[in-house]
Every structure is written in C-alpha cells, then in structure tokens.
Amino acid sequence: MEVWQKEIINALLLLLVVSIVGVSTGLFLPLMLLLTLYFLIYQLYQINRFEHWIKTGGRGKYPKIKGIWEEIYFHVYRLRKNERRRKKKLSKIIDQFRQSTEALPDAAVVLGENDEIQWTNKAARDVFGLQQTDRGQRIPNLIRFPEFIEYLRVKNYSEVVFLPSPVNKRITLEVRIVNYGAGLRLLLAKDVTQVRIIENMRKDFVANVSHELRTPLTVLRGYLETLQDIDEGQSPLLTASLQQMQGQTERMQHLVDDLLLLTRLETQQRKTVCVNVPSLLNQICNEGDALAEIGNRIQLTLLTDVHIMGDEHELRSAFTNLLENALKYSPEEAVVKVSWYRSETEVVLDVIDVGEGITSADIPRITERFYRAEVKRDKKISGTGLGLAIVKHVLMRHDGKLHITSELGKGSSFSCRFPSKKICN
Ligand code: ADP
C-alpha cells in the first residue's frame, strides 16, 4: 500500500474513532476541535524538525519517524547523498585535470578578461619565472617584452609570437593564446630552442653551400664560353654538348642565385625606403618586353601613383618573378596584364595572364620551395621552383599578402596586396 494511502486511512480511522466517542459522549464538537488541534500541532512540530535538519546541512541519519514524513526525509536524504557523490566525483576529475596540466611540458596560463593571471602550471612558473602569488596580476606587467604586449593588444590569436624566456634568454618560446569559455583565454608556450637551432643550421648550410658553389660555377661558365669560341660550330656533337652544358650551368646559377636571395630574405634586415612602385613597374615591364621573344606582350596600367615603404631590391625580385612566370606559363603571343591600383584598405599589384593556369590542388603548394606543378606541355619550361617562395617571403616582409586565383587552361591572377599603412607619398 502507498504511504499516502496509509496516511489517509490512519487519519480517517482516527476521525471515525473520535466521532464515535464524541457522539456517544455528547462531546462531538470539542473532541473534533481537539483532533484538529492535534493534527495542526503535530504537523507544525514535524515541519520545525525538518527545517532544523535541513538547516544543519541534512547530514547524517534523519530522525526516527513513521509515515509520510519518513518518506520525505528519505527522499531528501537520498538526493543529498547523490549530490555529495557527484561533487566528490567532479572534484576528483578536476584534481586529475589539474595534476595532468601541472605535469604538462608546455607552459599554460589561464588569463581573465583583463589579462590577469587566474592559474598557472609548473612549466609556466618555470619558464616565465612566475610565482603562485602572481595570481590576479596582469600578465603584461610581468612579461614585459614589447612583442608580447603588442600581441596581447592586437588580439590576432591565429598568429604565434616568439619570445626569449625571461628566466633564461637562451630559451626561445613559441607563445600562442587560445580563447575559451566566457572571456577566458589560455596562454600556451612551447620551448622551440632546439627547432630554432636546427632551423638556423639549415639556413647557414644553404647559405654556405650556395655561396661556395658560386665560384666554381663562374669558372665553369668562363671555360664553357672559351670552348664555344674555339669550337665555332665545327663539330656538331661538341657544339650540342657545349650548348647543353651551358644551359645546365645557367640553370644551376639561377638556382644558386635564388637560394642566396631566399637566405638573405630570411636572415638580413630590410633596407626600407619609400619605393616608387610605378617607376619600378615601368622598368620591370620594359625589361620583360625586351627579353620576351615577341615584344609588347605586357600591358601595364597604373591607376595610382602611390609609393610604398619597402626594400626596392626585394620588391623588384618579387614583381619580376611574377611577371616572368606570367610570360613563361602562357602562349608566346598572349598578353599579360599588370596593374597597380588602390582600394580602401590596400594597394594592389595584379599580374594577370591567360596562360595554362594552375589546378586548385596545386595553388596552395606552388609557393613552397622547389614545388613545380606537373603539367604536360609541348615544350619544357625551365625553372627552379623557388620564384614564388621568394615572392611570398618578400610580401611577408612587407606586411603584404599574395592571393592566387587560377583556372586550368584559362589563366592565372597573382595579386600582391599591401596594407594602406605602407603608403609613403
Ligand atoms: P618556377 O617558375 O621556377 O618553376 P615558381 O616558384 O616561380 O618556380 O613557380 C612554381 C610553379 O607554379 C611553377 O612551376 C608553375 O607550375 C606554377 N606557376 C607559377 N606561375 C604560374 C603562372 N603564371 N601560370 C601557371 N602556372 C604558374
């Protein structure tokens, strides 16, 4: 039988007994009043006990009682027990999470809305020299590198920033911030010292090898020219061999020059001046037309005469590479359009051809070093695969971006976009 049913039956029985006694004694009304009072006082007493038990945390066993109140106590007791169990489980998970993040080899710092430190792991305290007591302090007051403060200010967290460790300047840290939760951010820092050392070794190696190859190549070219002069086309086999050798040494020379230029782009400071881009483009296009087998292929449109801050030599290399590619990868008589114009936020150089185009799978890869798209052509087109890597590097050094759009068989458009802040005239 349900507890409620039992409770009601008990009450009705009591009522029946009191009614019988009341009728038989002639005291029906006073007895009824007494019964009602008894019910009222009993319930008030139980409510008071219950309230006291809940107020003291509802801990431990509940008071001994029968009926509906026992049921109420039991349900509340069970709810609290479950809640306690859940809490215990949750705090165990939090503890485990804390322990694992504490043991992470990478530094992690939780930042609040105002860049204040909310939590740090051991690695963060070690590499940034932070203390447990720094909680609540603003991180730019503790890590004071200008690049880091700028990184925090700009809030472009898709990028990373490299910093020396404030504790040991020989340690290089790659720092990134990720947003999470409501206004919270996680700062992560990874020790990339070894990667940096290897990267520098690679740069040095390429620079040294390219440099060392220059002299033997010059000597080889010199001798080849002398041999060609001596040969004067008398022996067809020798003439053909010498021509091939010359072609290959020229290719090698281009490769070495491109590698040296890339190394310079990676390692040297820019010589920044206000570059007259329209005049530079005029020169490059004239040179391009002079070099192409069929002249007047280049259509230059200067829609603005803005100059930009930059390194003239680097910009010349980048623009020349784009123009050479446009001429190289399109039919001999096809026009190449070059235009220099200004939009609201950018200054743009477009180099557009109607050549062989590039597949969408190749577009993201053609700026990689040595990557050359595989295309079936009637004649072989020579190249080093370094031209667009140079373009990308130069643009990066000028805060610019390279946008490539292309359709296979229809042509390509290479667009160099510089932010308006680069304008200098
Ligand atoms: P290279 O031209 O010396 O091979 P680049 O780095 O300049 O090296 O170009 C990489 C590759 O991108 C080229 O091999 C070519 O397949 C493709 N490419 C570059 N420019 C164009 C263009 N204008 N039209 C079609 N393909 C191009």
Boltz pocket constraint, residues with backbone or C-beta under 6 A from the ligand:
constraints:
  - pocket:
      binder: B
      contacts: [[A, 321], [A, 322], [A, 325], [A, 326], [A, 329], [A, 330], [A, 353], [A, 355], [A, 356], [A, 357], [A, 358], [A, 366], [A, 367], [A, 368], [A, 371], [A, 372], [A, 373], [A, 374], [A, 382], [A, 383], [A, 384], [A, 385], [A, 386], [A, 387], [A, 388], [A, 389], [A, 412]]
      max_distance: 6.0
